[in-house]
């Protein structure tokens, strides 16, 4: 199916997923938002119960067993 690619198992909003072993948080979130028609600037993410600042998404590697919690950012006042 994906010759030459290694995969790791992660959880995204309580659903088990296989992603490329060399994925970053940014790449996972880009794919997630693309599939759901969501604006990436309108989400936040916690990895293993720790909110990950947007500035770290590109450099943060995904690891086997990571638990992503992706949620919509809501402005308030």
C-alpha positions as CSV (number, residue, x, y, z in Angstrom):
1,X,0.0,0.0,0.0
2,X,2.6,2.6,1.1
3,X,5.9,0.9,0.0
4,X,8.9,2.0,2.0
5,X,6.9,3.8,4.7
6,X,7.0,3.0,8.4
7,X,3.9,3.7,10.5
8,X,3.2,4.4,14.1
9,X,0.0,4.1,16.1
10,X,-1.5,7.2,17.7
11,X,-4.9,8.2,19.1
12,X,-6.7,11.2,17.6
13,X,-9.7,12.3,19.6
14,X,-10.1,8.7,21.0
15,X,-9.7,7.1,17.6
16,X,-6.8,4.8,16.8
17,X,-4.9,5.9,13.7
18,X,-1.8,4.9,11.8
19,X,0.4,7.8,10.7
20,X,3.8,7.9,8.9
21,X,6.6,7.4,11.4
22,X,8.3,10.6,10.4
23,X,5.2,12.8,11.0
24,X,5.2,16.0,12.9
25,X,2.3,17.4,14.8
26,X,1.9,20.0,12.1
27,X,1.6,17.4,9.3
28,X,-1.0,15.4,11.3
29,X,-3.0,18.5,12.0
30,X,-2.8,19.7,8.4
31,X,-4.2,16.3,7.2
32,X,-6.9,16.3,10.0
33,X,-8.2,19.7,9.1
34,X,-8.1,19.0,5.4
35,X,-10.2,15.9,5.8
36,X,-12.7,17.7,8.0
37,X,-12.9,21.0,6.1
38,X,-11.7,22.9,9.2
39,X,-9.5,26.0,9.3
40,X,-6.2,25.0,11.0
41,X,-6.0,28.4,12.6
42,X,-9.2,27.6,14.5
43,X,-8.0,24.6,16.4
44,X,-5.7,23.9,19.4
45,X,-4.1,20.6,20.3
46,X,-3.1,18.8,23.4
47,X,-0.7,15.9,23.1
48,X,-0.7,13.5,26.0
49,X,-2.8,16.0,28.0
50,X,-0.3,18.9,27.5
51,X,-1.4,21.8,25.3
52,X,1.2,22.2,22.6
53,X,1.8,25.8,21.5
54,X,1.3,26.4,17.8
55,X,5.0,27.6,17.5
56,X,6.1,24.0,18.3
57,X,3.8,22.1,15.9
58,X,6.3,22.0,13.0
59,X,9.3,20.7,15.0
60,X,7.4,18.4,17.4
61,X,7.8,14.7,16.2
62,X,5.0,12.3,16.7
63,X,5.7,9.2,18.8
64,X,4.1,5.8,19.1
65,X,1.2,6.0,21.5
66,X,0.8,9.8,21.4
67,X,-2.8,10.9,22.3
68,X,-4.0,13.9,20.4
69,X,-6.9,15.9,21.6
70,X,-7.9,18.4,18.9
71,X,-10.4,21.0,19.8
72,X,-11.9,24.2,18.3
73,X,-10.7,27.5,19.6
74,X,-13.6,29.7,20.6
75,X,-13.1,33.4,21.1
76,X,-15.0,35.0,23.9
77,X,-15.3,38.2,25.8
